[in-house]
Amino acid sequence: MSAEDNRKANNTGTNFRAILDFVMGTVYLGLAGFVIYSRHFGTIELSTGLVYGMAGLLIVYGGFRIYLGIGRYKNGM
């Protein structure tokens, strides 16, 4: 395997990881929206502080995963 083949294989793995980070970040943001939505419509009975605390953590982590994915994608190109 030549150096060019190694670089292409590594780039493919990096791009896959970047896309996975972006998708999972979007899933976490969607889950945060669902948690807030369920609080307002009574689907899940949780205290207000717990709901907003969980949603806040999910938003922060989801944003971090998206940021990580964008950074990996730019570095992999």
Rosetta constraint file for C-alpha pairs under 8 A:
AtomPair CA 1 CA 5 HARMONIC 6.11 0.50
AtomPair CA 1 CA 6 HARMONIC 6.90 0.50
AtomPair CA 2 CA 6 HARMONIC 6.41 0.50
AtomPair CA 3 CA 7 HARMONIC 6.19 0.50
AtomPair CA 4 CA 8 HARMONIC 6.26 0.50
AtomPair CA 5 CA 9 HARMONIC 6.17 0.50
AtomPair CA 6 CA 10 HARMONIC 6.11 0.50
AtomPair CA 7 CA 11 HARMONIC 6.02 0.50
AtomPair CA 8 CA 12 HARMONIC 6.21 0.50
AtomPair CA 9 CA 13 HARMONIC 6.48 0.50
AtomPair CA 10 CA 14 HARMONIC 6.19 0.50
AtomPair CA 11 CA 15 HARMONIC 6.08 0.50
AtomPair CA 11 CA 76 HARMONIC 5.78 0.50
AtomPair CA 11 CA 77 HARMONIC 7.36 0.50
AtomPair CA 12 CA 16 HARMONIC 6.16 0.50
AtomPair CA 13 CA 17 HARMONIC 6.18 0.50
AtomPair CA 14 CA 18 HARMONIC 6.15 0.50
AtomPair CA 14 CA 72 HARMONIC 6.86 0.50
AtomPair CA 14 CA 73 HARMONIC 7.15 0.50
AtomPair CA 14 CA 76 HARMONIC 5.95 0.50
AtomPair CA 15 CA 19 HARMONIC 6.19 0.50
AtomPair CA 15 CA 72 HARMONIC 7.34 0.50
AtomPair CA 15 CA 73 HARMONIC 5.74 0.50
AtomPair CA 15 CA 76 HARMONIC 6.38 0.50
AtomPair CA 16 CA 20 HARMONIC 6.09 0.50
AtomPair CA 17 CA 21 HARMONIC 6.13 0.50
AtomPair CA 17 CA 69 HARMONIC 7.33 0.50
AtomPair CA 17 CA 72 HARMONIC 7.76 0.50
AtomPair CA 18 CA 22 HARMONIC 6.27 0.50
AtomPair CA 18 CA 68 HARMONIC 7.36 0.50
AtomPair CA 18 CA 69 HARMONIC 4.15 0.50
AtomPair CA 18 CA 70 HARMONIC 6.60 0.50
AtomPair CA 18 CA 71 HARMONIC 7.82 0.50
AtomPair CA 18 CA 72 HARMONIC 5.36 0.50
AtomPair CA 18 CA 73 HARMONIC 5.28 0.50
AtomPair CA 19 CA 23 HARMONIC 6.13 0.50
AtomPair CA 19 CA 69 HARMONIC 6.28 0.50
AtomPair CA 19 CA 73 HARMONIC 7.62 0.50
AtomPair CA 20 CA 24 HARMONIC 6.03 0.50
AtomPair CA 20 CA 69 HARMONIC 7.39 0.50
AtomPair CA 21 CA 25 HARMONIC 6.01 0.50
AtomPair CA 21 CA 65 HARMONIC 5.35 0.50
AtomPair CA 21 CA 66 HARMONIC 6.05 0.50
AtomPair CA 21 CA 68 HARMONIC 6.74 0.50
AtomPair CA 21 CA 69 HARMONIC 4.77 0.50
AtomPair CA 22 CA 26 HARMONIC 6.30 0.50
AtomPair CA 22 CA 65 HARMONIC 6.25 0.50
AtomPair CA 22 CA 66 HARMONIC 4.56 0.50
AtomPair CA 22 CA 67 HARMONIC 7.78 0.50
AtomPair CA 22 CA 68 HARMONIC 7.73 0.50
AtomPair CA 22 CA 69 HARMONIC 5.02 0.50
AtomPair CA 22 CA 70 HARMONIC 7.14 0.50
AtomPair CA 23 CA 27 HARMONIC 6.26 0.50
AtomPair CA 23 CA 66 HARMONIC 7.70 0.50
AtomPair CA 24 CA 28 HARMONIC 6.22 0.50
AtomPair CA 24 CA 62 HARMONIC 7.23 0.50
AtomPair CA 24 CA 65 HARMONIC 6.99 0.50
AtomPair CA 24 CA 66 HARMONIC 7.81 0.50
AtomPair CA 25 CA 29 HARMONIC 6.28 0.50
AtomPair CA 25 CA 61 HARMONIC 7.24 0.50
AtomPair CA 25 CA 62 HARMONIC 3.96 0.50
AtomPair CA 25 CA 63 HARMONIC 6.16 0.50
AtomPair CA 25 CA 64 HARMONIC 7.30 0.50
AtomPair CA 25 CA 65 HARMONIC 4.80 0.50
AtomPair CA 25 CA 66 HARMONIC 5.04 0.50
AtomPair CA 26 CA 30 HARMONIC 6.15 0.50
AtomPair CA 26 CA 62 HARMONIC 6.35 0.50
AtomPair CA 26 CA 66 HARMONIC 7.22 0.50
AtomPair CA 27 CA 31 HARMONIC 6.10 0.50
AtomPair CA 27 CA 62 HARMONIC 7.46 0.50
AtomPair CA 28 CA 32 HARMONIC 6.20 0.50
AtomPair CA 28 CA 58 HARMONIC 5.69 0.50
AtomPair CA 28 CA 59 HARMONIC 6.79 0.50
AtomPair CA 28 CA 61 HARMONIC 7.28 0.50
AtomPair CA 28 CA 62 HARMONIC 4.91 0.50
AtomPair CA 29 CA 33 HARMONIC 6.34 0.50
AtomPair CA 29 CA 58 HARMONIC 6.36 0.50
AtomPair CA 29 CA 59 HARMONIC 5.37 0.50
AtomPair CA 29 CA 62 HARMONIC 5.41 0.50
AtomPair CA 29 CA 63 HARMONIC 7.52 0.50
AtomPair CA 30 CA 34 HARMONIC 6.22 0.50
AtomPair CA 31 CA 35 HARMONIC 6.19 0.50
AtomPair CA 31 CA 55 HARMONIC 7.91 0.50
AtomPair CA 31 CA 58 HARMONIC 7.32 0.50
AtomPair CA 32 CA 36 HARMONIC 6.36 0.50
AtomPair CA 32 CA 54 HARMONIC 7.42 0.50
AtomPair CA 32 CA 55 HARMONIC 4.53 0.50
AtomPair CA 32 CA 56 HARMONIC 7.41 0.50
AtomPair CA 32 CA 58 HARMONIC 5.50 0.50
AtomPair CA 32 CA 59 HARMONIC 6.16 0.50
AtomPair CA 33 CA 37 HARMONIC 5.98 0.50
AtomPair CA 33 CA 55 HARMONIC 7.24 0.50
AtomPair CA 34 CA 38 HARMONIC 5.91 0.50
AtomPair CA 35 CA 39 HARMONIC 6.37 0.50
AtomPair CA 35 CA 51 HARMONIC 6.57 0.50
AtomPair CA 35 CA 54 HARMONIC 7.81 0.50
AtomPair CA 35 CA 55 HARMONIC 6.32 0.50
AtomPair CA 36 CA 40 HARMONIC 6.65 0.50
AtomPair CA 36 CA 51 HARMONIC 6.59 0.50
AtomPair CA 36 CA 52 HARMONIC 7.01 0.50
AtomPair CA 36 CA 55 HARMONIC 6.64 0.50
AtomPair CA 37 CA 41 HARMONIC 6.47 0.50
AtomPair CA 38 CA 42 HARMONIC 5.78 0.50
AtomPair CA 38 CA 43 HARMONIC 4.92 0.50
AtomPair CA 38 CA 44 HARMONIC 5.86 0.50
AtomPair CA 39 CA 43 HARMONIC 6.61 0.50
AtomPair CA 39 CA 44 HARMONIC 6.25 0.50
AtomPair CA 39 CA 45 HARMONIC 7.09 0.50
AtomPair CA 39 CA 46 HARMONIC 7.16 0.50
AtomPair CA 39 CA 48 HARMONIC 7.57 0.50
AtomPair CA 39 CA 51 HARMONIC 6.95 0.50
AtomPair CA 46 CA 50 HARMONIC 6.63 0.50
AtomPair CA 46 CA 51 HARMONIC 6.42 0.50
AtomPair CA 47 CA 51 HARMONIC 6.30 0.50
AtomPair CA 48 CA 52 HARMONIC 6.23 0.50
AtomPair CA 49 CA 53 HARMONIC 5.87 0.50
AtomPair CA 50 CA 54 HARMONIC 6.01 0.50
AtomPair CA 51 CA 55 HARMONIC 6.07 0.50
AtomPair CA 52 CA 56 HARMONIC 5.86 0.50
AtomPair CA 53 CA 57 HARMONIC 6.26 0.50
AtomPair CA 54 CA 58 HARMONIC 6.15 0.50
AtomPair CA 55 CA 59 HARMONIC 6.07 0.50
AtomPair CA 56 CA 60 HARMONIC 6.18 0.50
AtomPair CA 57 CA 61 HARMONIC 6.06 0.50
AtomPair CA 58 CA 62 HARMONIC 5.80 0.50
AtomPair CA 59 CA 63 HARMONIC 5.97 0.50
AtomPair CA 60 CA 64 HARMONIC 6.14 0.50
AtomPair CA 61 CA 65 HARMONIC 6.20 0.50
AtomPair CA 62 CA 66 HARMONIC 6.27 0.50
AtomPair CA 63 CA 67 HARMONIC 6.09 0.50
AtomPair CA 64 CA 68 HARMONIC 6.06 0.50
AtomPair CA 65 CA 69 HARMONIC 6.07 0.50
AtomPair CA 66 CA 70 HARMONIC 6.18 0.50
AtomPair CA 67 CA 71 HARMONIC 6.18 0.50
AtomPair CA 68 CA 72 HARMONIC 6.11 0.50
AtomPair CA 69 CA 73 HARMONIC 6.06 0.50
AtomPair CA 70 CA 74 HARMONIC 6.18 0.50
AtomPair CA 71 CA 75 HARMONIC 6.19 0.50
AtomPair CA 72 CA 76 HARMONIC 5.92 0.50
AtomPair CA 73 CA 77 HARMONIC 6.43 0.50
